Amino acid sequence: MKPFVYLSQPSRVVFGQGALARLPEEIVALGAHKALVLSTSEQRPTAEQVAALLGPRAVGIFDRAVMHVPIETARQARDVARQLGADCAVAIGGGSTVGLGKAIALDSGLPIVAIPTTYAGSEMTPIFGITEGGLKKTGRDLRVLPRTVIYDPELSVNLPVALSVASGINALAHAAEALYAVDANPVMSWMAQEAIAALGRSIPRITRQPNDLDARTDALFGAWLCGTVLGHVGMALHHKLCHTLGGTFNLPHAETHTIVLPHALAYNASAAPAAMHQIAHALGAPSAPQAVYDLARHNGAPVALRDLGLREADLETACDLALENPYANPRPLERQALRQLLQNAYEGVRPQP
């Protein structure tokens, strides 16, 4: 076993069916008294449910969370939190809402309670992303790590199947890249394999039976592990590409991850054979890139960037941006090969074994 460094990050997890009911006591445990509830406009009814559960401890709802956290939205939310005298924020929803909570915490240090309703995994990481001037900038800061995360599978039962699949593969991407991260360690690698296996078996079950609470619980457990490994080790080419495509071209986050992942794995396959074996084994298949592609295609997720509205002319710009300030990656970034990766993802071709 090669030497490694492992740093455990502080967070409290409350997991299980009906766990949402514990929110008021978790707010008390934080020593907080005035919670600002965050959501997207579509999830306003759920935010109102949370506010009602908190009663007088809820001071307001900010329901303008959107993808990729535009800096203008982050500033608006910070101002509202300040005006209402909020001493904590409750982010209920997916990565967009959790990301908004992190943007508030980055500026103010406000403690965040995250209640995920998708499988994004960002609630377990100190990673933040803010988009300004068409570029998504990411960073790490322990101030943005939610203090408490409440996982209640009942909240994900109504998540549409298409989004469930894309969100699950988005989470799976975190675990896949953890296996060949430059700072990988055996603890996170074990978690990553367990996470991939959990999502690989639960996604098809959710497709067949969306209200299967056991499958939803399994998927949420996998997403928790995926988020945990993402928070402890670095990201590589896949995440760099998705941050570029999402932030610059405003592509939907989960769907972009779903489409790009098999092609990023194919790019790195020759340089990270052990990781590819682990991913393939967890998914019960001979080829990691093909197994991830098939998991998406067979469960109705998009497999081509052109289907998200990206123009073929944008691929050159995306390639240029991806080559700037690259993340550590097992295979060096080669322009021609990277451009072909993007072309394959654009067309939605199945990766070669």
N, C-alpha and C positions, 0 to 999 in steps of 0.2 A: 504494500500500500504506500503510495507516495505521500509525502508530508502535505498537510493542509492547515488552514486556519478556519475555525468555526466561531462565529459570533452570533449569539442568540439575541433576538430583538424582543423588546417588551410589548406584549399585547395580551388582551384578555378575550377569550372566545367563548361565547355561549351558543351551543349547538343543539338543535333538536326540534321536533315538531311542537309547535306552540310556543317557541322560545320568545316570540315577539312580546308576549305578555309580561316578560321580565324587564322590559325597557324602563319603566319608572324606577325600579330599584337599582338598575344599572346607572341611571342618571344620579340618583342619590349617592351611590358609591363613588362617583366622580367628585362629589361635593358641589355639583352644579345646581342652579336654581332657575336659569332662564335659557331654554333651548330654542334655537332657530332650526326649523325643519326644512330640509332641502330636498327638492325633487325636480323632475322634468315637468313640463306642462301636462304631458299625457298621464303622468302618475300623480297628479294633484289629488284625486280621490284617496289614494293610499296615504299620501302625506297628511290629508285631513284626518284619516283614521289614526295615524300616529299622534297627531296633535291632540285628538280627543283622548287618547290613551294617557297622554302626559298631563292633561288637564291644565291647571294654572302654571305648570312648569314650561309650557309651550308659549313662547312670546310672539311667534309668527311663522309664516311659511314663505319661503322663496322658491318659486316653481319655474325658474328660468334656466335650469341646467341644460346644456347642449353639448354635443360632441366636441371633443378636443379642447375644451375649456378656453374659449376666446378670452383674452385678457380683459376685454371690456366687461364681459359677464362676471368675471372674477372680481373686478373692482366694484361692480354694482352690489354683489353679494356681501363683500366686505363692508361696504357702506351701510347696508341694511342691518347687518349684525351689530355694527357699532351704534347705529341709531337706536336700536331696540335694547341695547345693553346686554346682548346675549353673552352668556359665559360658557356655552358649549353649542355644538351644532350636531344635528342628527341627520345623516345622509341616507335616504332610503331610495334604492333604485340600482342602476347598473354603474358601469365605469364612469359615465358622464357626471352623475351626481356625486359619486365618491370623489372624483377628480376635482369637482367644484369645492367640496369640503376641504380637500387638501390645499387648494389655492387660498382659501380663507385662513387655514391653520398656518400656512407658510408666512403669511403677513402678520398675523395676530397672535399665533401660539394657542389659539382656541382649541380645546380638546374636541375630538370628533368621535361620535358613535356611528359606526357604519352598519347598515342593515341591507345586505345585498339581496336583490331580487333576480339577478342573472348570475352567470358563472364567470364573470370577468376576472376575479381574483385580485384586483388592485387594492382592495380593502386591507390586504395583509402586507402591503409594501410601503416603504418610505419613499417611493418613487412618485414624482409629480410630473405633469406635463401641462404646459400653457402655450397656446398658439397666439402669436403676435406677428402681424405683417405677413401672414401666409406661411410662416414657419413655425413648426411645433418644437419647442425646446423642452428637454426633459432634464431632470436632476434628482438627486437623492438628498433627503433631509429628514432626520428623525422627528422633527416637529410635525410633519404631515402624516405620520403613521397613526391611524385611528387607535384611540386608547382601548376601545371595546368594539368587538364585532359580534353581531347577533345573526346567526344563521338559522333561519326558520324555513324548512322545505315547503311548508304550506304556502309561503309567499310566491313560490316559483311555479305553482301548479298551473296558473293561468298565463304563464309566459308562452307566447306562440311557439309552435314546434320549430319553425324556421329559425327564429331567434334563439331558441334553446340550443339547437344544433350548432349554429355559428358561434354563440357565446361559449359553448362547451369546447369547441375546437380552438377558440381564442385562448381559453385557459390552458388547454393542452399544449399550446405553443410555448407557454412559460416553462412547463416541465421539460419539454423536448430540448429547449436551448440550455436549460440548467445542466443537462447531461454532458454538454461539451463546453460549458463556460470556462473561461480562463481561471476562475477562482472556485471551480467545482469542488465539492467535498463529499465524502461517502454518506453523510447524514442526509444532505439534500438530494443526492442521487437516489437514495432509497425512497425518499418521499416522492421524487419525480416519477419513478417507475410505478409506485402505488397509485399515484394520481392519474397517470396515463391509462392504466388498466381500469380504474374506476370509471373514467369518462368513456373509454372504449366500449365497456359493456353497458353503460347506462344510456348513452345517446340513442342507440337503436331501440331500446325499450321505450324511451320517451316518444320516439317517432311513432311506434306502434300504438302506444297507450299514453297519451299526454298527461292524464291524471293519475298515473301510477306513482303513488307517493314514495314507495320504496326506491324506485328508479330516480325520482327527483332528489331523494335524500342521498343516494349514492353519488349522483352528479355533483351535488353541492359539497359533499365531502371531498370529492376529487378536486373541485375548484378551490376549496380551502387549501389543500396541499399545494396545488399549482401556484396560488398566490404566495404561499409561504416560501417556496423555493425561489420565486421571482424576487422576493424581498431580501433574500440572503446571498444570491449570487448574481453575477453580471449578465447582461444581455448581449446578443451577437447580431449577425447579419439580418436575420428575420425581423427582429424588432426595429432595427434601423430602417429597413425598407418600409415597414408598416407605419412608422412614425412619419416618414417622408411622404408616403402616399396619402395618409390620412390628413396630416397637417397642411400640406400644400394643395391637395386636390379635393379636400373635404369628403373623402370617401368614408363610408360607414366603417366604424372601428372593427367590430367583430367579424363582419363579412370579409374585410380586407385581410385580417389575420388568417381566416379560414382558407382563402384562396392562395395566399403567398406561402404558407407554411410548407406544403409538400415540395415546392420548388426550392425553397431555402434549404430544406433537408437534402434534396438531391444535389445541390451545389456543394454542400459540406460533407457528403457521404464518404468520399475517398479520404478526407482528412480526419474524420471522426468515426471510424468503423465500429468501435466499441459502443458508442452512444447509439448508432443506428441499430445495432443488434439489440440493445436494451429496449429501444422504442418498439421495434418490430416484435420482440418477444412479449412486451406488455400488451400489444394489440393482437397477438396471435396470428401474425402474418410473416412472410419471408422478407418483405421489403418495407422499410419505414416510410419512405416518401410515398410509395404506392398505397400503403395501408391508410395513411392520413388522407390522401386524395380520395380513396374509395369510401372512407368513413363519411366524408363530406358529400360526395356524389350520391351515394346510396341512401342518404338520409335527407336529400332535398336541398342541401345548401348550395350556394353559388360556387362555381369553380373557375370562373373567368372574370378578370378585371374589367373587360369591356362590358360585362353585364351590370357593372356598378356605375357605368357612365363615364369611365375613363376613356380618353381619346388615345388612339395609337400614337398620335403626334406628341403626347405628353410623356411617352416612355423615355425619350432622350433626356428630358429635363429631370425626370425621376432618377435616372441613372447617374447624371451629373451630381445631383444632390446627395445621393446615397454614398458616393465616393468622397464626399466632404466629411471631415471629422468622423471617420468610420469607427464603429464599435469593435472591440477585440473579437476576432473570429478565427476558428481553427484553420480555414483556408484563406490565404490572402485574397483580397479583392482584385479581380482582373476585369477590366472594363468590358471586354468582348463577352466573357462568360456571364458577367452580371447583366449585360444588356440582353443576352439570350434568356436568362432567368426571367427577366421582366416580360419578354415577348411570350414565353411559354405560359406565364401566369395570366397575361392579357388574353391569350387565345384559349386558355383552359385545357391544355393538353395534359394527358396523364404522364407523369414522370417516367423516365426509363429506369429499369432496375439497375 
